[in-house]
């Protein structure tokens, strides 16, 4: 992630979640169980600032869109591809005719901004359904397991039931963690 995008994420995280100590995503560790869960919990905690950052980047796309367009033109010139604006109909039903004055503006409005908008929406849709499961998994952590009972993990058990063999064994393990 570029320094500018990192700065945007840090400033929005500070505004939205001042109590959040970590403001930078950590990579998902495939081998260490605890690290993997820490990265998922951190992502859950700063999901809203991430979405707000993407929206801010989208608003400021006037800075990055010309650079992206220049790069595309350079690559297209090397590959001998002519840049053309798609045909615009007066009566178009499948998608909007966006007003434009240059090719760059057309592609920014018709492709770049809708793509970022769709990307933000797909992130929201993808992770919104897992919110309850992740919140339930959080109850396993030592700081939370002492304050809750085993039934608060129900959403996580329903989601991972095909991977778990004995719910009773998990319950007794949870109780032993709670007592320590």
N, C-alpha and C positions, 0 to 999 in steps of 0.2 A: 504494500500500500504506500502511496506517495506521502511525502511529508505534509503536503497541503491537506490531503484527505485525513491523515492522522490528526492534524491540528483541528480540523473541523469536528471530527469525532470527539476529541478530548474536550473542546469547548462546549459542545452540546451536552456531553456526558456530565460536565461540571454544572451546567445550568439545570438539567433535568434531574440528575441524581447526585446531589452534592455529598450525600453520605457514602456513595460508592467509592471505595478506595482505588480499585483497579478500573482503569478506563480504556485499556488496550486489550484486544482479544489475544488469547494465547492459543497456540496450535493444539489440535486434538492429538493426544498421544495414544497410539494404538496399543502399546504394550503395558502401560501402567494404569491400572484401574482407577486409582484415586485421581491422577492427573486428568484422565479422560472425563471424569465426572466434574472436576473443577472447571474444565473448559466449557462443558455444557451449561453448568450453573452460571458461569460468567456471561456466556452468550445470552442466556435467559434474562439475566439482570440488565444487560445493556442493549437488549433488542430494540427497545423504543428509541434510544439515542442513535442506534445504527440506522433505523428507518428515517429518523429526522435528518440525519447527516446525508443520507442518499437523496432525500427531497431537497436539501439545501444545495447539494452538488448539481442536482437537476436544474434548480433555479439559476445557478451560476454557470449553466452549460454554455453560455455565450463565450466563456473563456476557453473551455476545452473543446467545444464543437468545432471552431475554426482549425484548431490544431489537428483534430481527428480528420477533418475534411481535407486538410493539406496533405496529411499522410496517405489518405486514401487516393487522392489525386496523383501523388508521387508513385504509389504502387501501381495504379491503373495505367499511368504513362509507361512504366517499365514493361507492363504486360500488353501494351497496345490496346487498351480498352477505353472506348469513348464514354464520357459521362453524359448521360441524357436524362432529362426529367421525364418521368412516365407520363403517358397520355392523360390529360385532364378532361373529364366529361362535364357537361353542364348539368346533366341529370344522373348523378352517381348515387347508388343506393348501398353499395357494399362498405364504403368507408368515406371519410370526410375529404373534401377538397380543401387543402390548407392554403391560405394566402401566402404568397412568397414573391420576392423580387429577384433573388439570386438562386442558383442551384444549391449553394451551401445552405441557405435559409430553408429551402424546400426539404432537404434531407434532414436538417436538424429538427424541423417541425413534424415531418412525416415519419421519420424513422428513429432518430436518436432519443428525443424526449418521450415518445410513446414506449420505446423499449425500456427506458429507465423507470417509467411509471409502472409498466407491466412487471418489471423485476421487483420493485418495491411491494406491489400487491401480491405477487407470488410468494415472496418471503413471509409476508403477513399471513397469508392463507396456509402456507405449509407448516408454520410453527404455532399458529393459534390453536390448532387441534391438539397439540402436544403439551399445552400449557399446564393442564391439570396433572398429567403424568409426571412431568418434570417437577412440579411442586410437590407431588407425592413422594418422588424419589428423594427429594431434599430432606425428608424426615428421617432418612437413614443416617445422616451426618450426626456425629456425637453432640453437637450443640443443640440439635433439635430433637433427637430421639428421647432425651430425658424429659422433655416437656409434652410428649405426645404418646398416644397408644398405638398398638400394632395396626388397628383398623384404618388409621390415616394413610397407610400404604396401599389401600385397596385399589386405587386407580393404577398404580404401578404394577400390582400383581395381575390385574385384568389385562394389561397391555403385554406383559412378559410371561403370561401363564404357560405358553407352549415351551418356554425354556426352563421353567422351574418344575422340579419333580415333586417335592413335598412341601406343601404350604405349612404344615405343622413344624417341620424342621426349621423353616425360615422364621416362624413365629418364636420358637425357642431361642434361636440365634439372636433375634432382635431383642428378646427379653434379657439375654445375658449381656448384650451391649448396653442396654439401658441401665442395668444394675452396676456396671463398671463405671 
